[in-house]
Amino acid sequence: MKLQFVNELLTGVEEMDRQHMVLVELLNEVTSLLERGEREKAIKVFRDKLVEYVETHLKDEEEFMEKIGYPDLDNHRKGSRYLQKSHL
C-alpha cells in the first residue's frame, strides 16, 4: 500500500514540505520491500535511511519553529521525543 503526499499536507514552508515528501518516499520504500518479502533489506533501509532522516528532520523542524516563535513548540518537542523513544 503506497502512501500519497497530498497537497493538504503542505505547510507552505518549502524545506519542511520537501523533507515531509522525502519521509513519505522512504516509508514507501520500506513498505515496498516488505511487500516483496525483502525483510532484511527493509530493515536496513529503515535503520540506515529512515531513522537518520527522521532525526535530521525533527531537528531541522524544531530549529525552524524556534526561529519563527511557534507558539506550541513545547508540545511539538514532546511529541518528537515520544516518537524518538518509542518508535526509533
N, C-alpha and C positions, 0 to 999 in steps of 0.2 A: 504494500500500500504506500503510494508516494504522497508525501506532504506537499502542499502547494503554498507558496508565499503569495498571498493576495494583497491587493492594494490597500485594503482596510487595515493592514498591519503596518503600513508605512508611518513613520514618526515625523517625517519631514526633515530629519537630520541625516544628511547624505551618508556620512560614515557609519552611523548606527544602523541605518537601513541596509547598507552593504554588508555589514557584519551579520545582521539578522538573516539575510539571504544566504550567506555562507554557512551559517549554522544549520539552516534547513537543508542545504545541499549535503552537508556532512551527515546529518541524520538520515537522509535518503540513501546515501552511500552505504551506511551501516545496515539499514533495513534491507536494501537490495542484496547485499552479501548474505544476510541471514536467510532471506527468501530462497536464495540459490543453494543454501546448505553450506556456505563457506564460513562456518562459525569462527574458526581460528583467525581468518583474515578480518572478519568483522570485529573481533576483539582487539586486534592490532590497530585497526583504523580508529576504533573507539578510544583506545588508550593513547595512541601516538598523535592523532589529529584532533579528534573531537574534544577530549578533555582539555588539552592545551589551548585550543581555540576558545572554549568557554571561559577558561581562566583569564585569558587575554581580553576577551570581550567584556567580562564583568568589570575588570579593572578599568578599561577604557570608558565604559559606560558610567561608572561611578565618578571618574575624574571629570567627565563632561557634565554630569549632573551637579557636581560640586561647583564647577566653574560657573554654571548658569543660576546657581542658587535654587535648585529643585527643592520644593517645599517638603516632599515626602521621602527625602534621601535616606533617612534613618530606617524607615520601613523597607525601602528597596535593598539597603545593605543587609538587613536581617534576612530577607528572602534569598539574597545571593548567598549568604553564609550557610543558610539551611540547605540550599541546593548543593553547595560545595561539600558539605559534611555528609549529607545523606545519599547523594547520587554520584559523586565523582570520586 
